[in-house]
Amino acid sequence: MAIFNYTALTANGRTTSGTVPADSRGAAIAAVVGQGLHPVHIEEQTGGGRLKVRPPVARGASVKRAEVEGFTRELSNLLAGGVPLAGALQLLRREATAPGPRQLWGAIHDDVVGGTALADALAKHPRVFPSIYIAMVRAGEAGGFLELVLSQIADFRTRERDLTGKVKAALVYPCVLIVLAVGVLSFLLVFFIPTFSKMFHQLGGSLPTLTLLILAASHLVTRYGLLVLAVGGIGGLLLYRTAASETGRRRMEQIILRTPVLGRVVATFALVRFTRLLGALLGAGVPLVASLRVAKEAIGNQTLADTVAHAIEEVQRGSPLARSLGSARGLVPSSVIEVVAIAEETGRLDKELVRLSNTYETELDRQLRMLVALVEPLMLFVMAGLIGTIVIGMYLPIFSLEQMMK
């Protein structure tokens, strides 16, 4: 039996300290609480009466997404095998190799042993465990099927990572083209055009309007480049703050949803996430209304989530899910509503929702390829147009001078 030093608050708010013998830190916390105290800090003593200082809990940035997925799947397997929750967490902490996960799993274990629900223990680390994760765990704890919910979470996060990877991969080439275009234009404005500017100044005479505009842009960049960057940075910050506000975000989302091709891609991405998570929750035995509320948070688009909120209200009044989703046409197509209606009658709603998510994920992949196929020539056309305009603007005075000499 170990000795634990504790610092606690009394009922009247005073600070007190002392020692308590216990088999574990959780038992020490229970012993201190049993004395009518509110523990603030408890650490185990080592030889010589020194404190055994626990390493600081790892921050969310030191725990990788793959490590969280592995923790979730292994915890599900251990619970399904009959291992108690505290023992499973202790085993995962002991088997963790990286210091960040080992410290975090240990902190969760200590909280659970101390009487904290698993969902509440996870909620203390929002950088690692998002609100959707915590909501699903809370539903699993309340329904008594935690191991099944954890398995569903692991599957969902794996598919979500694959889906997000497809979206990022589709955006790589357009981003490369944008960076290349900015680099080429910066080179032309800073190095190429000033050389022609000196030559035009020596020749004298009037210059075409296009040439004057290009020279003015080059002069602005070379003389006031830092000021231009500062103004651009301030403008970008204001735009970011506007988009971060409730009104600005909704307005931005509405603009994106109305954009051809891009709006359809965003809506399909939200539909895949919504149907997959809803199917996973229903398959784990979570009630329909609770599943809808959690799945709504996974949509990632507040404008589309608002339509689902109305559907949730309809379901609470007793309407079937298919009829309730009729108000969410921006997110759920008519064909999906028909499938949901049949699935409700046959009792296969969870399986059909997962199947629909897989089907629309394939459709999303096709839409992403089409979007990239449209963006590539558009970006190349814009780049060629800008560079061609600059080149023509610089050579127009030379053509005019040649005609005058003739």
C-alpha positions in Angstrom: 0.0 0.0 0.0 1.4 3.4 -1.0 1.2 6.7 0.8 -0.3 9.7 -1.0 0.3 13.4 -0.1 -2.8 15.5 -0.7 -3.9 19.1 -0.8 -7.6 19.7 -0.3 -10.2 22.3 0.5 -12.4 22.0 3.6 -16.1 22.7 3.7 -15.5 26.4 4.7 -13.0 26.9 1.8 -9.7 26.6 3.8 -6.7 24.7 2.4 -5.5 21.7 4.3 -2.9 19.0 3.5 -1.9 15.6 4.8 -1.2 12.0 3.8 -3.5 9.0 3.2 -2.6 5.3 2.6 -4.2 3.8 -0.4 -3.7 1.1 -3.1 -4.1 3.5 -6.0 -4.5 7.2 -6.7 -8.2 6.7 -7.3 -8.6 5.0 -3.9 -6.7 7.9 -2.3 -9.1 10.4 -3.9 -12.0 8.4 -2.6 -10.4 8.4 0.9 -9.9 12.2 0.9 -13.5 12.7 -0.3 -14.7 10.4 2.4 -13.2 12.8 5.0 -15.5 15.5 3.7 -12.7 17.3 1.8 -12.5 18.5 -1.8 -9.1 17.2 -3.2 -7.1 19.7 -5.2 -3.8 17.8 -5.7 -2.8 14.2 -4.8 0.6 12.6 -5.5 2.2 9.4 -4.5 5.3 9.4 -2.2 8.4 7.6 -3.2 11.2 6.5 -0.8 12.4 9.1 1.6 9.0 10.8 1.7 9.6 12.6 -1.7 6.7 13.1 -4.0 6.4 11.0 -7.1 5.7 13.7 -9.5 3.5 12.7 -12.4 4.6 14.1 -15.8 2.4 16.8 -17.2 -0.5 15.7 -19.3 0.4 15.8 -23.0 -1.3 18.5 -25.0 -3.5 17.7 -27.9 -0.8 18.6 -30.4 1.4 15.8 -29.1 -1.1 13.0 -29.7 -1.6 12.1 -33.3 -4.9 11.3 -34.9 -3.8 7.8 -35.7 -2.9 7.2 -32.0 -6.4 8.3 -31.0 -7.9 5.9 -33.5 -5.7 3.0 -32.2 -6.6 3.9 -28.6 -10.3 3.8 -29.5 -10.2 0.5 -31.4 -8.1 -1.2 -28.8 -10.3 0.0 -25.9 -13.3 -1.3 -27.8 -11.7 -4.7 -28.2 -10.7 -4.9 -24.6 -14.2 -4.0 -23.4 -15.8 -6.5 -25.8 -13.5 -9.1 -24.3 -14.8 -8.5 -20.8 -11.9 -6.4 -19.5 -13.2 -3.7 -17.0 -12.9 -0.1 -18.2 -10.2 0.8 -15.6 -8.2 -2.2 -16.4 -8.4 -1.6 -20.1 -7.2 2.0 -19.7 -4.4 0.9 -17.4 -3.3 -1.7 -20.0 -3.4 0.9 -22.8 -1.3 3.3 -20.7 1.3 0.6 -20.0 1.5 -0.4 -23.7 1.7 3.2 -25.1 5.3 3.8 -26.4 5.1 7.6 -27.0 5.2 9.8 -24.0 2.3 12.0 -25.0 -0.3 9.2 -25.4 1.1 7.4 -22.3 0.6 10.5 -20.1 -2.9 11.2 -21.6 -4.2 7.7 -21.3 -2.9 7.7 -17.7 -4.7 11.0 -16.9 -7.9 9.5 -18.3 -7.4 6.3 -16.3 -6.9 8.3 -13.1 -10.1 10.3 -13.7 -12.1 7.2 -14.4 -10.8 5.4 -11.3 -11.6 8.5 -9.3 -15.3 8.1 -10.3 -15.5 10.3 -13.4 -17.5 9.1 -16.3 -15.3 8.2 -19.4 -17.1 10.9 -21.5 -16.3 13.6 -18.9 -12.7 12.4 -18.6 -12.3 12.7 -22.4 -14.0 16.1 -22.4 -11.1 17.5 -20.4 -9.0 17.1 -23.5 -11.0 18.8 -26.3 -7.9 19.2 -28.6 -7.7 15.4 -28.8 -11.3 14.3 -28.5 -13.8 16.4 -30.4 -17.4 17.0 -29.3 -18.8 14.4 -31.6 -16.5 11.8 -30.2 -17.5 12.7 -26.6 -21.2 12.7 -27.5 -21.0 9.2 -28.9 -19.1 7.9 -25.9 -21.7 9.5 -23.6 -24.5 7.9 -25.5 -22.7 4.5 -25.3 -22.2 4.8 -21.6 -25.8 5.7 -21.0 -27.1 2.8 -23.1 -24.6 0.2 -21.9 -23.0 -0.5 -25.2 -19.8 1.5 -24.9 -17.6 -1.1 -26.7 -19.9 -1.1 -29.7 -19.9 2.7 -29.9 -16.1 2.9 -29.6 -15.8 0.4 -32.5 -18.2 2.6 -34.5 -16.1 5.7 -33.7 -12.9 4.0 -34.8 -14.5 3.0 -38.1 -16.0 6.4 -38.6 -12.7 8.3 -38.0 -10.8 6.0 -40.3 -13.3 6.6 -43.1 -13.4 10.3 -42.3 -9.6 10.5 -42.6 -9.7 8.8 -45.9 -12.4 11.2 -47.1 -10.6 14.2 -45.9 -7.4 13.0 -47.6 -9.2 12.8 -50.9 -10.4 16.4 -50.6 -6.9 17.6 -49.7 -5.4 15.7 -52.5 -7.8 17.3 -55.0 -6.8 20.8 -53.7 -3.1 20.3 -54.0 -2.7 21.0 -57.8 -4.9 24.2 -57.8 -2.9 25.5 -54.8 0.3 24.8 -56.6 -0.9 26.7 -59.6 -2.0 29.7 -57.4 1.4 29.9 -55.7 3.2 29.6 -59.1 1.0 32.3 -60.6 1.7 34.7 -57.6 5.5 33.9 -57.9 5.6 34.6 -61.7 3.6 37.8 -61.4 5.8 39.0 -58.5 8.9 38.4 -60.6 7.5 40.3 -63.5 6.4 43.3 -61.5 9.6 43.5 -59.4 12.4 42.6 -61.9 11.1 42.4 -65.5 9.0 45.6 -65.8 11.4 48.1 -64.1 13.9 47.3 -66.8 11.5 48.4 -69.5 10.4 51.3 -67.4 13.9 52.8 -67.6 14.1 52.3 -71.3 10.7 54.0 -71.9 11.8 56.9 -69.7 14.9 57.4 -71.9 13.0 57.2 -75.2 10.3 59.7 -74.0 7.0 60.1 -75.8 3.5 59.0 -74.8 2.9 55.4 -73.8 -0.2 53.3 -74.3 -2.8 53.1 -71.5 -2.2 49.4 -70.9 1.5 50.0 -70.5 0.9 52.9 -68.1 -1.3 50.7 -65.9 1.3 48.0 -65.8 4.1 50.4 -65.0 1.9 51.9 -62.2 1.3 48.4 -60.7 5.0 47.7 -60.8 5.9 51.0 -59.2 3.3 50.3 -56.5 4.8 46.9 -55.7 8.5 47.9 -55.8 8.1 51.1 -53.8 5.3 50.2 -51.4 5.6 46.4 -51.4 5.6 46.2 -47.6 2.6 48.5 -47.4 0.7 46.4 -49.9 1.5 43.3 -47.9 0.4 45.0 -44.7 -2.9 46.1 -46.3 -3.4 42.7 -47.7 -2.8 41.1 -44.3 -5.2 43.4 -42.6 -7.8 42.7 -45.3 -7.3 39.0 -44.9 -7.6 39.3 -41.1 -10.8 41.3 -41.4 -12.2 38.7 -43.9 -11.2 35.9 -41.5 -13.0 37.6 -38.6 -16.0 38.2 -40.7 -16.1 34.6 -41.8 -15.6 33.5 -38.2 -18.7 35.4 -37.0 -22.1 33.7 -37.1 -23.5 36.0 -39.7 -20.4 36.0 -41.9 -20.0 32.3 -41.8 -23.5 31.7 -42.8 -23.2 34.2 -45.7 -20.0 32.6 -46.8 -21.6 29.1 -46.7 -24.6 30.3 -48.7 -22.3 31.8 -51.4 -20.3 28.5 -51.6 -23.4 26.4 -51.8 -24.7 28.5 -54.7 -21.4 28.2 -56.6 -21.7 25.8 -59.5 -19.9 22.4 -59.0 -18.2 23.6 -55.8 -21.6 23.9 -54.0 -22.5 20.4 -55.0 -19.2 19.0 -53.8 -19.6 20.7 -50.4 -23.2 19.4 -50.1 -22.2 15.9 -51.0 -19.3 15.9 -48.5 -21.7 17.0 -45.8 -24.2 14.3 -46.8 -21.5 11.6 -46.6 -20.5 12.6 -43.1 -24.1 12.9 -42.0 -25.4 9.6 -43.3 -22.3 7.7 -42.2 -22.3 8.9 -38.6 -26.1 8.6 -38.3 -26.0 5.0 -39.6 -23.1 4.2 -37.2 -25.0 5.6 -34.2 -28.2 3.8 -35.1 -26.3 0.6 -35.6 -24.8 1.0 -32.1 -28.3 1.3 -30.6 -28.3 5.1 -30.0 -31.9 6.5 -30.1 -32.9 8.3 -33.3 -33.3 11.8 -31.9 -29.9 11.5 -30.0 -28.3 10.1 -33.2 -29.6 13.0 -35.3 -28.3 15.6 -32.8 -24.8 14.1 -32.9 -24.8 13.6 -36.6 -25.9 17.2 -37.2 -22.6 18.3 -35.6 -20.7 16.3 -38.1 -22.1 18.1 -41.1 -19.6 21.0 -40.9 -21.9 23.5 -42.6 -24.2 25.5 -40.4 -26.5 26.4 -43.2 -27.1 22.7 -44.0 -27.2 21.8 -40.2 -30.1 24.3 -39.7 -32.2 22.2 -42.1 -31.4 19.1 -40.1 -32.4 20.9 -36.9 -35.9 21.4 -38.3 -36.0 17.7 -39.2 -35.1 16.8 -35.6 -38.0 18.9 -34.3 -40.3 17.0 -36.7 -39.0 13.6 -35.5 -39.6 14.6 -31.9 -43.3 15.4 -32.8 -43.6 11.8 -34.1 -43.1 12.3 -37.8 -41.1 9.6 -39.7 -37.5 10.4 -40.5 -38.0 10.4 -44.3 -40.9 12.9 -44.1 -38.9 15.1 -41.7 -35.9 15.1 -44.0 -38.0 16.7 -46.7 -37.2 20.1 -45.2 -33.4 19.3 -45.7 -33.5 19.2 -49.5 -30.3 21.2 -49.7 -28.5 18.4 -47.9 -30.6 15.3 -48.6 -31.6 14.6 -52.2 -35.1 13.2 -53.0 -33.6 9.8 -53.9 -32.1 9.5 -50.4 -35.4 10.4 -48.8 -37.1 7.6 -50.8 -34.5 5.1 -49.7 -34.8 6.2 -46.0 -38.6 5.8 -46.2 -38.3 2.2 -47.4 -35.5 1.5 -44.9 -37.7 2.7 -42.0 -40.4 0.3 -43.0 -38.1 -2.7 -43.3 -36.1 -1.9 -40.2 -32.8 -1.6 -42.1 -32.3 2.2 -41.6 -28.8 1.9 -40.1 -27.5 -0.4 -42.8 -29.0 1.6 -45.6 -27.5 4.9 -44.3 -24.1 3.3 -44.2 -24.6 2.0 -47.8 -25.7 5.5 -48.9 -22.6 7.1 -47.4 -20.4 4.7 -49.3 -22.3 5.3 -52.5 -22.1 9.1 -52.2 -18.5 8.9 -51.2 -17.9 7.4 -54.7 -20.0 10.2 -56.2 -17.9 12.7 -54.2 -14.7 11.3 -55.6 -16.1 11.7 -59.1 -17.2 15.3 -58.4 -13.8 16.1 -57.0 -12.1 14.8 -60.1 -14.5 16.9 -62.2 -13.8 20.0 -60.1 -10.1 19.6 -60.5 -10.5 19.0 -64.2 -12.4 22.3 -64.5 -10.0 24.3 -62.2 -6.8 23.2 -63.9 -7.5 24.8 -67.4 -9.2 27.8 -65.7 -6.1 28.5 -63.6 -3.8 28.0 -66.6 -6.0 30.3 -68.7 -5.9 33.0 -65.9 -2.1 32.7 -65.6 -1.6 32.9 -69.4 -3.9 35.8 -69.6 -2.1 37.8 -66.9 1.4 37.1 -68.1 0.4 37.6 -71.8 -1.2 41.0 -70.9 2.0 42.1 -69.2 4.2 41.0 -72.1 1.9 42.7 -74.6 1.8 45.9 -72.5 5.6 46.0 -72.4 6.1 45.5 -76.1 3.3 47.9 -77.4 5.6 51.0 -77.0 8.4 49.1 -78.9 6.0 48.3 -81.8 4.8 51.9 -81.9 8.4 53.2 -81.9 9.3 50.9 -84.8 6.3 52.2 -86.8 7.3 55.8 -86.2 10.9 55.1 -87.4 9.5 53.6 -90.6 
